[in-house]
């Protein structure tokens, strides 16, 4: 995990702010960073950083 990093995202259905952890994964030799978390029971969100 990208230690201690978080992203504040907005729930697309309810407009509330959520705090998701930021992760890193090596894919085909390239390090990718993304935020992921759960909005509600069984509803998960994944976000990529803006470029």
HELIX and SHEET records of a PDB file:
SHEET    1   A 4 UNK A   6  UNK A  10  0                                        
SHEET    2   A 4 UNK A  17  UNK A  27 -1                                        
SHEET    3   A 4 UNK A  30  UNK A  40 -1                                        
SHEET    4   A 4 UNK A  43  UNK A  48 -1                                        
END                                                                             
